[in-house]
Each structure stands twice: as C-alpha cells, then as structure tokens.
Amino acid sequence: DDDDDDDDDDHVTSLLLRPNVVAATPDQVLRDVKTGQDTILLDARGSSFVKGHMPGAKHVPYSSLMATATTKDHVDDDDSSSDGSSNSGGGYFQDTAALQALFQEAGVDPLTPQTIVCTCGSGVSACSLYLALMECGRGQQEGTSAGDTLLYDGSWAEWKQLDNVPKVFPVQTTS
C-alpha cells in the first residue's frame, strides 16, 4: 500500500456531472435539423468530418480539446503510453479558458440557452465534447440559463445509414 504517494492528487480535476446523461434519438435530431430548431450540433470527429456530416453541424475535433505537452505543465517526462503510442497531452483537457475559446471560435457559447447535441463518428468522441462543455460550466449550477446537453450515441455511423435524413457531403467535381 503506497498511501504516501500522492503526487497525482494535485493533477485531478473535480467535475460534478449530471446524474443522467441524456441521449438524443435520431428522430429528435432529424426534427431539429428539419425544423431549424434552436439546437446546436457539435461534431467531435477529426478529418473525417469533411467527408460527410449532419446539416448545420459545427466542427470541434476532440483532439483540439486535449492539452499538449506544451500547454500542460504536469505531463510526465515519459510521454508514451504502455502500448508505445504517443500520449503527449497526458489525457488532460486544456484549461477552462482555452476550452471556452475553442467553443467560441466554433461559434458556440458553452452557456447558451440553446440545446447542444454532441455527436461524432460512433458516439465515443462525442463524450469528450460533453465533458468539455461541463468543464466550461454548462449544466454545473442550478439557476443558469444554459440549455440541455444531449449525447447522440448513434452519431454519424447511424445517421449516414438512415435513408430519409439530410446529409452534407463534399461536392464532387468532374475532370
């Protein structure tokens, strides 16, 4: 038992999550897309976003949320994971001010009263968006004007398979 080894304790960020993460259904997202409902879609995918996405989705790649060795002073000297892959961010989010700036750059106020639906390729990376929004104060305090935050767990993998939903694909040019 190594109770005296508390070096990592000062690197822990306390984050109180809502007891229930609410999942968005394809029907709900479709309704919001078709009606122009006051809903913001955030897509956490990386470069695959440009290959196709939901109409109106704003691109905030999950990798942009993560700290790098130069932005986080507590990243270990050995910045490789046990499988040999690079882990230069140490698995930490950027600080709250940087996260807020990333969302603002994408045209999203984390505390907007609008509903925000977090999406990605298959529902996993969307969780990073959800947590980053919580880190920015969304849903953290009762009485704030921030709207609902939903997680579309089917995400693009499900959406692209549906026949009667709008999709945005790059324009194909013929030579």
C-alpha positions as CSV (number, residue, x, y, z in Angstrom):
1,D,0.0,0.0,0.0
2,D,1.6,3.3,-1.1
3,D,-0.6,5.9,0.7
4,D,2.3,8.3,0.8
5,D,2.5,8.6,-3.0
6,D,0.0,11.4,-3.5
7,D,1.9,13.1,-6.4
8,D,-1.0,12.7,-8.8
9,D,-3.6,14.2,-6.4
10,D,-2.7,17.8,-7.4
11,H,-3.4,16.9,-11.0
12,V,-7.0,15.7,-10.5
13,T,-9.8,17.9,-11.7
14,S,-13.0,17.7,-9.9
15,L,-16.0,17.6,-12.2
16,L,-19.5,17.1,-11.0
17,L,-21.6,15.5,-13.8
18,R,-25.3,15.4,-14.1
19,P,-26.6,12.1,-12.7
20,N,-28.1,11.2,-16.0
21,V,-26.6,11.8,-19.4
22,V,-29.5,12.2,-21.8
23,A,-29.2,10.6,-25.2
24,A,-30.6,12.2,-28.3
25,T,-32.5,10.0,-30.7
26,P,-32.2,10.1,-34.5
27,D,-35.9,11.2,-34.7
28,Q,-35.1,14.1,-32.3
29,V,-32.0,15.2,-34.2
30,L,-33.9,14.9,-37.5
31,R,-36.7,17.0,-36.2
32,D,-34.2,19.7,-35.0
33,V,-32.4,19.6,-38.3
34,K,-35.5,19.8,-40.5
35,T,-37.3,22.5,-38.5
36,G,-34.3,24.6,-37.8
37,Q,-35.0,24.1,-34.1
38,D,-32.9,26.2,-31.8
39,T,-30.4,23.3,-31.4
40,I,-26.6,23.3,-31.9
41,L,-25.0,20.1,-33.3
42,L,-21.3,19.7,-32.4
43,D,-19.3,17.1,-34.2
44,A,-16.1,15.8,-32.5
45,R,-14.7,13.9,-35.4
46,G,-11.3,14.8,-36.8
47,S,-10.6,15.0,-40.5
48,S,-13.5,12.6,-41.4
49,F,-15.9,15.5,-40.7
50,V,-15.3,16.9,-44.2
51,K,-16.3,13.5,-45.8
52,G,-19.8,14.0,-44.6
53,H,-21.8,15.3,-41.6
54,M,-25.2,16.4,-40.4
55,P,-26.5,19.7,-41.8
56,G,-25.6,22.6,-39.6
57,A,-23.1,20.7,-37.5
58,K,-20.2,22.7,-36.1
59,H,-16.8,21.0,-36.1
60,V,-14.9,20.9,-32.8
61,P,-12.4,18.0,-33.1
62,Y,-12.0,16.1,-29.9
63,S,-8.2,16.3,-30.3
64,S,-8.4,20.1,-30.0
65,L,-9.8,19.8,-26.5
66,M,-6.8,18.0,-25.2
67,A,-3.7,19.6,-23.7
68,T,-0.4,19.1,-25.4
69,A,3.0,18.8,-23.6
70,T,3.5,22.5,-24.2
71,T,0.1,23.5,-22.8
72,K,0.1,21.3,-19.7
73,D,3.0,21.5,-17.2
74,H,2.3,18.3,-15.5
75,V,2.7,15.9,-18.4
76,D,5.1,13.1,-17.5
77,D,8.6,13.2,-18.8
78,D,7.8,9.8,-20.4
79,D,5.0,10.8,-22.7
80,S,4.4,7.4,-24.3
81,S,1.7,5.1,-23.2
82,S,2.2,1.4,-22.3
83,D,1.4,0.4,-25.9
84,G,4.1,2.6,-27.3
85,S,1.8,5.2,-28.8
86,S,2.3,8.9,-28.2
87,N,0.4,10.5,-25.4
88,S,1.8,14.0,-25.5
89,G,-1.3,15.5,-23.8
90,G,-1.3,13.1,-20.9
91,G,-5.0,12.6,-21.3
92,Y,-5.9,16.0,-19.9
93,F,-8.3,18.7,-21.2
94,Q,-6.9,22.1,-21.9
95,D,-7.7,24.6,-19.1
96,T,-11.2,26.0,-18.9
97,A,-10.4,29.3,-20.6
98,A,-8.8,27.5,-23.6
99,L,-11.9,25.2,-23.9
100,Q,-14.2,28.2,-23.8
101,A,-12.1,29.9,-26.5
102,L,-12.3,26.8,-28.7
103,F,-16.1,26.7,-28.4
104,Q,-16.3,30.4,-29.1
105,E,-14.1,30.0,-32.1
106,A,-16.6,27.5,-33.4
107,G,-19.4,29.9,-32.8
108,V,-20.8,28.3,-29.7
109,D,-21.2,29.8,-26.3
110,P,-21.0,26.9,-23.8
111,L,-23.6,28.5,-21.6
112,T,-26.1,29.2,-24.4
113,P,-29.7,28.5,-23.6
114,Q,-29.9,26.5,-26.8
115,T,-29.9,22.7,-26.6
116,I,-26.5,21.3,-27.7
117,V,-26.3,17.8,-29.2
118,C,-22.8,16.2,-29.1
119,T,-22.0,13.9,-31.9
120,C,-19.1,12.2,-33.6
121,G,-18.4,9.1,-35.6
122,S,-19.9,6.4,-33.3
123,G,-20.8,8.1,-30.0
124,V,-17.4,7.8,-28.2
125,S,-15.6,11.0,-29.0
126,A,-18.8,13.0,-28.5
127,C,-18.4,12.2,-24.8
128,S,-15.3,14.4,-24.9
129,L,-17.4,17.3,-26.1
130,Y,-20.0,16.7,-23.5
131,L,-17.4,16.7,-20.7
132,A,-15.6,19.8,-22.1
133,L,-18.9,21.6,-22.1
134,M,-19.4,20.6,-18.5
135,E,-15.9,21.8,-17.7
136,C,-16.9,25.2,-19.1
137,G,-19.8,25.4,-16.6
138,R,-22.6,24.0,-18.7
139,G,-25.1,22.3,-16.5
140,Q,-23.0,22.7,-13.4
141,Q,-25.0,25.3,-11.5
142,E,-28.7,25.4,-10.9
143,G,-30.3,28.6,-12.0
144,T,-28.0,29.2,-15.0
145,S,-29.6,29.8,-18.4
146,A,-27.7,27.0,-20.1
147,G,-29.9,24.7,-22.1
148,D,-29.9,20.9,-22.3
149,T,-26.9,19.0,-23.4
150,L,-27.6,15.7,-25.2
151,L,-25.4,13.0,-26.5
152,Y,-26.3,11.4,-29.8
153,D,-24.7,8.0,-29.3
154,G,-25.6,6.7,-32.8
155,S,-23.8,9.7,-34.3
156,W,-22.6,9.7,-37.9
157,A,-22.3,5.9,-38.1
158,E,-26.1,5.7,-37.6
159,W,-27.1,8.9,-39.3
160,K,-25.3,8.1,-42.6
161,Q,-27.2,4.8,-42.8
162,L,-30.6,6.3,-42.5
163,D,-32.4,6.8,-45.8
164,N,-34.6,9.8,-45.2
165,V,-32.3,12.2,-43.4
166,P,-30.4,15.1,-44.8
167,K,-26.6,14.8,-45.1
168,V,-23.9,17.1,-46.2
169,F,-21.2,15.6,-48.4
170,P,-18.3,17.3,-50.2
171,V,-19.1,18.5,-53.8
172,Q,-17.7,16.0,-56.3
173,T,-16.0,17.7,-59.2
174,T,-15.6,16.0,-62.6
175,S,-12.4,16.5,-64.5
